[in-house]
Amino acid sequence: MLPDELERSIAKGEIAPLYFLFGEEDFLLERALQRLLEKVSPPDFRDFNCTVFYGKECRAEQIIDNAMTLPMFADRRVTLVKRAEELTADTLEQLLPYLASPSPQSCLIFQASKIDQRRKFFTELKKSDSLVEFKRLKEEQLDGFIRREAVASGKRFDAEAAALLVYYCGTVLRELVAQMEKLIVYVGSRDRVTAEDVREIVSDTKVDTVFEFANALGGRDADRALRQLQILMRDADAPYMLVGAIARHFRQLCLICELQEKRASSDEISKRLKINPYFLKGMLGQAKNFRLTEFQRIFSLLHETDLGLKSGGKQGTLFEMLLFGICSR
């Protein structure tokens, strides 16, 4: 079963007697688990009908006995096994008969991070469509995630707003959703969240300055780059993130140049390099400032800067040399 299918079945009240939830995306997993618990076990009677076990500390007979116990003042009893990846091989083997005939008046839920899907226990769960994996979302999936979350709250995110939000928050869904909640409160009765709203509420000064610095280098604007560098040098941690950020920026510019030489369209470049269209227009303009043959020299300069930082060189001087090396024609 896919996470979206689980969400829909929970919303409809179609609850199965058995679920095994696992995966790297713990935010979505925990949220699905909470929604499942709310649907199956009302808070007023949860103390009577919900028992929590932990993988390393429980035995198969405890889990089965609890799952077979009739509920009190409710339609179902919930048995939740957390950290189920710690269940021993013997315990999983002993649980197999229950998988074949789970109690219809119970909902047995396992929660885990990683599992070995080759084991018989998990192949049996797959057959009954009880295994739900929460995979970490890729960057290109976040735009759709933001739009779905917004619709559920009665709002709409502009494409630019969604792109900026991902830029500031990265792929950490917990942070992404927290910032979305702030934005939804901020826009109030408006049904639309704009890029300006994101800048106002979510904007990170350091991230913004790194972004502006990289863009100034891409535009070969030494004066603007120098101003941004002076701001960045006030932060002791900035130099260690700068080299990686600039290298990533110029790798993208290099790949854009290569694709442009092959006469690739803007849409094709956006899809192949996974660059949001909101940022692509500016990068296409920057790519025109460089010949493809120049990038080898730029990457050598970045390598020399990185080595200089690691050997204790003067940070300001190293970045100024890098700056003028890139911006000089």
QUIZIDA-V61548 format. One record per backbone hydrogen bond with DSSP energy under -0.5 kcal/mol. NH is the residue of the N-H (numbers start at 1). CO is the residue of the C=O. If there is no record, write none. Layout:
[[NH	CO] [NH	CO]]
This chain:
[[6	2] [7	3] [8	4] [9	5] [10	6] [11	7] [12	8] [13	9] [13	10] [14	9] [15	13] [19	108] [20	130] [21	110] [22	132] [23	112] [23	113] [25	134] [26	24] [29	25] [30	26] [31	27] [32	28] [33	29] [34	30] [35	31] [36	32] [37	33] [38	34] [39	35] [40	36] [41	37] [42	40] [45	42] [46	43] [48	45] [49	45] [50	46] [51	78] [53	80] [55	82] [57	54] [58	54] [58	55] [63	59] [64	60] [65	61] [66	62] [67	63] [68	64] [69	65] [69	66] [77	105] [78	49] [79	107] [80	51] [80	78] [81	79] [81	109] [82	53] [82	80] [84	111] [86	83] [87	84] [92	88] [93	89] [94	90] [95	91] [96	92] [96	93] [98	95] [99	95] [100	96] [101	97] [101	98] [102	99] [106	103] [107	77] [108	17] [109	79] [109	107] [110	19] [111	81] [112	21] [117	115] [119	116] [122	119] [123	119] [124	120] [125	121] [126	122] [127	123] [128	124] [129	126] [130	125] [131	125] [132	20] [132	130] [133	1] [133	131] [134	22] [135	133] [141	138] [142	138] [142	139] [145	141] [146	142] [147	143] [148	144] [149	145] [150	146] [151	147] [152	148] [153	149] [153	150] [154	151] [155	150] [156	191] [158	156] [158	193] [162	158] [163	159] [164	160] [165	161] [166	162] [167	163] [168	164] [169	165] [170	166] [172	169] [173	171] [176	172] [177	173] [178	174] [179	175] [180	176] [181	177] [182	178] [183	179] [184	180] [185	181] [186	182] [187	183] [188	184] [190	187] [193	156] [194	192] [198	194] [199	195] [200	196] [201	197] [202	198] [203	198] [205	203] [208	204] [209	205] [210	206] [211	207] [212	208] [213	209] [214	210] [215	211] [216	212] [217	213] [218	214] [219	215] [220	217] [221	216] [222	220] [225	221] [226	222] [227	223] [228	224] [229	225] [230	226] [231	227] [232	228] [233	229] [234	231] [235	232] [236	234] [238	235] [239	235] [240	237] [241	237] [241	238] [242	238] [243	239] [245	241] [246	242] [247	243] [248	244] [249	245] [250	246] [251	247] [252	248] [253	249] [254	250] [255	251] [256	252] [257	253] [258	254] [259	255] [260	256] [261	257] [262	258] [263	260] [264	259] [269	265] [270	266] [271	267] [272	268] [273	269] [274	270] [275	270] [276	274] [279	276] [280	276] [281	277] [283	279] [284	280] [285	281] [286	282] [287	283] [288	284] [289	286] [290	287] [294	291] [295	291] [295	292] [298	294] [299	295] [300	296] [301	297] [302	298] [303	299] [304	300] [305	301] [306	302] [307	303] [308	304] [309	305] [310	306] [311	307] [312	309] [313	308] [318	314] [319	315] [320	316] [321	317] [322	318] [323	319] [324	320] [325	321] [326	322] [327	323] [328	324]]
